[in-house]
Amino acid sequence: MYYLQTKASFDAAHFLWKYEGKCRNIHGHRWNVVAKIKSQELEQEGQTRGMVVDFGNLKKDLKVLCDYFDHSLIYETGSLKAETVAALQNEDFHLEEVSFHPTAENFAYYFYKELTDLGYGVHYVEVYETPNNCAVYEEE
């Protein structure tokens, strides 16, 4: 089995709606995303002969996914009043609404699925909320 790994990051704020603890308040992280892909075979022809994929493409695709959230307030659907969202939008804040509780675990799943949908054979994705705390998603 061959494995490739790359990293990207984004800075964003979030909060955990209906959570009893400090993380119920808006706070920020430097989210670090580590993606590891796998393949039993290498490309046999063309420019990528002898590679799993072109590292440049993998890095670019992960960066695009991360840049979507960079310097934003990530919030779960239904967690903010409509007038709050409207006021923040009126101030030209970068808001990103997600359909899931914005935890490291759910982001690991999100990035795993997004990379899979782009055609990568994803082995796992790690999402670090802090330098010492990460969540990992992989499928069996």
VMD Tcl script that draws the C-alpha trace (Angstrom):
set ca {
  {0.00 0.00 0.00}
  {1.23 3.49 -0.85}
  {0.36 6.49 1.31}
  {0.61 10.24 0.75}
  {-0.01 12.84 3.41}
  {-0.46 16.58 3.26}
  {-1.54 19.34 5.60}
  {-3.46 22.59 5.38}
  {-4.89 24.95 7.95}
  {-7.39 27.70 8.48}
  {-8.17 30.16 11.23}
  {-11.81 30.34 12.21}
  {-14.18 30.92 15.07}
  {-17.01 28.67 16.12}
  {-19.15 27.83 19.11}
  {-20.96 24.72 20.22}
  {-24.68 25.34 20.35}
  {-26.52 23.71 23.27}
  {-23.21 22.74 24.90}
  {-22.73 23.30 28.63}
  {-19.16 24.51 28.98}
  {-16.69 27.13 27.79}
  {-17.02 26.10 24.15}
  {-20.61 27.34 24.05}
  {-19.06 30.81 23.61}
  {-17.60 32.05 20.35}
  {-13.88 31.26 20.27}
  {-11.27 30.66 17.62}
  {-8.79 28.02 16.58}
  {-6.00 27.46 14.13}
  {-7.58 24.35 12.63}
  {-4.91 22.03 11.17}
  {-6.12 19.40 8.74}
  {-3.97 16.38 7.91}
  {-5.15 14.18 5.04}
  {-3.62 10.80 4.30}
  {-4.54 9.08 1.07}
  {-3.77 5.54 -0.06}
  {-3.48 3.42 -3.15}
  {-2.36 -0.11 -3.87}
  {-1.03 0.96 -7.24}
  {0.91 3.82 -8.78}
  {-0.08 5.64 -11.94}
  {1.42 3.84 -14.93}
  {1.29 6.48 -17.63}
  {1.64 10.16 -18.30}
  {3.00 12.93 -16.18}
  {2.03 11.22 -12.91}
  {3.65 7.90 -13.80}
  {5.14 6.39 -10.63}
  {2.92 8.50 -8.34}
  {-0.23 7.86 -6.34}
  {-1.38 11.37 -7.34}
  {0.37 14.62 -8.04}
  {1.20 16.11 -4.61}
  {0.53 19.56 -6.06}
  {-3.06 18.65 -6.88}
  {-3.67 17.06 -3.49}
  {-2.21 20.07 -1.67}
  {-4.21 22.49 -3.81}
  {-7.48 20.64 -3.30}
  {-7.09 20.44 0.48}
  {-6.09 24.12 0.60}
  {-9.21 25.11 -1.36}
  {-11.38 23.19 1.11}
  {-9.68 24.86 4.07}
  {-9.67 28.33 2.52}
  {-13.46 28.16 2.31}
  {-13.58 28.42 6.13}
  {-10.56 30.67 6.65}
  {-11.18 33.73 8.82}
  {-14.87 32.96 9.20}
  {-17.40 32.39 11.94}
  {-18.61 28.83 11.48}
  {-22.06 28.25 12.89}
  {-24.53 25.39 12.89}
  {-27.86 25.79 11.11}
  {-30.43 27.08 13.58}
  {-27.91 28.10 16.23}
  {-28.19 31.86 15.64}
  {-31.28 34.04 15.41}
  {-32.05 35.29 11.90}
  {-31.57 38.88 13.05}
  {-28.13 38.01 14.46}
  {-27.06 36.49 11.15}
  {-28.47 39.50 9.30}
  {-26.60 41.93 11.58}
  {-23.32 40.05 11.11}
  {-23.83 39.93 7.35}
  {-24.61 43.66 7.38}
  {-21.18 44.17 8.97}
  {-19.63 42.13 6.12}
  {-18.40 39.35 8.40}
  {-17.44 36.08 6.73}
  {-20.02 33.57 7.99}
  {-20.12 29.90 7.09}
  {-23.22 27.96 8.02}
  {-22.82 24.19 8.37}
  {-25.45 21.51 8.84}
  {-23.47 19.82 11.60}
  {-22.22 20.57 15.12}
  {-18.84 22.23 14.28}
  {-16.63 19.88 16.29}
  {-13.23 18.52 15.29}
  {-14.85 15.10 14.88}
  {-17.42 16.39 12.43}
  {-14.83 18.41 10.53}
  {-12.68 15.27 10.17}
  {-15.68 13.53 8.62}
  {-16.47 16.59 6.45}
  {-12.96 16.80 4.97}
  {-12.82 13.01 4.51}
  {-16.04 13.05 2.47}
  {-15.06 16.14 0.47}
  {-11.71 14.62 -0.55}
  {-13.38 11.30 -1.34}
  {-15.88 13.13 -3.55}
  {-12.91 14.68 -5.38}
  {-11.74 11.16 -6.24}
  {-9.01 10.61 -3.65}
  {-8.61 7.26 -1.92}
  {-8.67 8.73 1.55}
  {-7.15 6.65 4.33}
  {-7.97 9.11 7.13}
  {-8.27 12.76 8.01}
  {-7.07 14.34 11.25}
  {-8.35 17.72 12.41}
  {-6.43 19.50 15.15}
  {-8.28 22.14 17.15}
  {-5.17 22.74 19.22}
  {-1.60 21.51 18.84}
  {-2.33 18.67 21.28}
  {-5.95 17.73 20.50}
  {-7.19 16.18 17.31}
  {-10.02 14.09 15.97}
  {-9.54 11.41 13.31}
  {-12.03 9.98 10.84}
  {-11.42 6.89 8.74}
  {-13.62 4.22 7.26}
  {-13.00 0.52 7.57}
}
mol new
graphics top color blue
foreach p $ca { graphics top sphere $p radius 0.5 }
foreach p [lrange $ca 0 end-1] q [lrange $ca 1 end] { graphics top cylinder $p $q radius 0.2 }
display resetview
